Amino acid sequence: MEQAPMLFIPGPTYVPEEIARAQARPMIGHRSREFTALFERILPRLQAIFRTRGRVFFIAASGTGLWEAAVRNLVRRKVLCLINGAFGERWYQVALANGKEAVPVSIEWGRGIRPEQVVAALEDHPDVEAITLVHNETSTGVMNPLREIAGAVRQTFPEVLILVDAVSSLGGAPLETDAWGLDFVLTSSQKCLALPPGLAFCAVSERALEKAKEVPHRGYYFDLLTLARYADRGETPATPAISLLYAADLQFARILEEGLEARWERHRRMAERVQTWARERLGLFAEEGYRSWTLTCVANTRGIDVGALNEFLRARGKVISSGYGPLKGKTFRIAHMGEIQPHHIEELLADIEEWLAAHR
Ligand SMILES: *Cc1c(COP(=O)(O)O)cnc(C)c1O
């Protein structure tokens, strides 16, 4: 079999072999004591990663499924969608597709969302029930100031639920579900948590669950109240992705063994290294003060041929990511998330340096 390249793309990320192998363990029934034991190991670890004492759920889906769950369960009529990149835009589209009255608040790509902008938008639409916000915009390399935004919303519009996409940040940058007063936080398995794709995880506040009781047509598969009822007895409503849960069981233990703060700090240091390098060599797409800890969106100021660079890297067993959608060609992205270590980053930058030196 061909050796797979080391992934410096923003998902799926590199999965250590030990984690991948955990999936091969023998199958168990999902209405068995063994499964409930697995469930009861995973849940407190997930709470620790989300920094919550409240409800957490896992489900066989990618993160997109939980975008749908969020608006479907927690919005009766109207939601405000904050958009400063492709993922914010898509969550807005998901709200519309679920028949919600969604109000888009568009902010220039590459810029961070300011708390004042959110408060002003809520003043214009005081009847919204919730806001949707992407913590880390994977399309632009912007990390929005979630803590400050949530604080401002809690202070000025305390009734409004705060729904957060933390797909490319949870596990790689500070996020405090309870302390910051977040109502719904979702993530996917294949980004900073460094698991294979196929699982999605969320934390849900008590008041969000109360709200769900008033929302009709929550759907079936992603109904939070059904998930909660089954969780109370250590089970899931439908057949869970047991193999992936074996991997999650082991990986969450590893994450907590590294220590969540230490893990955040590792990501911060890798971001600093890549961004210092990129600023000297090319440029950065995201504005200063709002740059992501988990990926860098490099501004392609020298018009380099990113496809050719990636071919060169591939021969060295590595792969980076082109710019997202309209940013293709104008930017490229280096993810430093999950199980990527500082030495991997050094090796990658040395290879890119070598290519750049030969292509002046
Ligand atoms: C990757 C990504 C998604 C989509 O997640 P899937 O797991 O592919 O459904 C959503 N939001 C952000 C910020 C992402 O980076």
The ligand as an SDF file (V2000), in Angstrom:
LIG
                    3D

 15 15  0  0  0  0  0  0  0  0999 V2000
  -14.9090   21.2370    8.6510 C   0  0  0  0  0  0  0  0  0  0  0  0
  -15.8340   22.2630    9.2020 C   0  0  0  0  0  0  0  0  0  0  0  0
  -17.2290   22.0810    9.1920 C   0  0  0  0  0  0  0  0  0  0  0  0
  -17.8840   20.9350    8.5080 C   0  0  0  0  0  0  0  0  0  0  0  0
  -17.7730   19.8300    9.3010 O   0  0  0  0  0  0  0  0  0  0  0  0
  -18.1160   18.3690    8.7430 P   0  0  0  0  0  0  0  0  0  0  0  0
  -17.6370   17.5220    9.8660 O   0  0  0  0  0  0  0  0  0  0  0  0
  -17.3620   18.2090    7.4630 O   0  0  0  0  0  0  0  0  0  0  0  0
  -19.5830   18.3010    8.5460 O   0  0  0  0  0  0  0  0  0  0  0  0
  -18.0070   23.0200    9.8230 C   0  0  0  0  0  0  0  0  0  0  0  0
  -17.4870   24.0950   10.4030 N   0  0  0  0  0  0  0  0  0  0  0  0
  -16.1620   24.3240   10.4120 C   0  0  0  0  0  0  0  0  0  0  0  0
  -15.6400   25.5500   11.0680 C   0  0  0  0  0  0  0  0  0  0  0  0
  -15.2930   23.4170    9.8160 C   0  0  0  0  0  0  0  0  0  0  0  0
  -13.9780   23.6300    9.8280 O   0  0  0  0  0  0  0  0  0  0  0  0
  1  2  1  0
  2  3  1  0
  2 14  2  0
  3  4  1  0
  3 10  2  0
  4  5  1  0
  5  6  1  0
  6  7  2  0
  6  8  1  0
  6  9  1  0
 10 11  1  0
 11 12  2  0
 12 13  1  0
 12 14  1  0
 14 15  1  0
M  END
$$$$
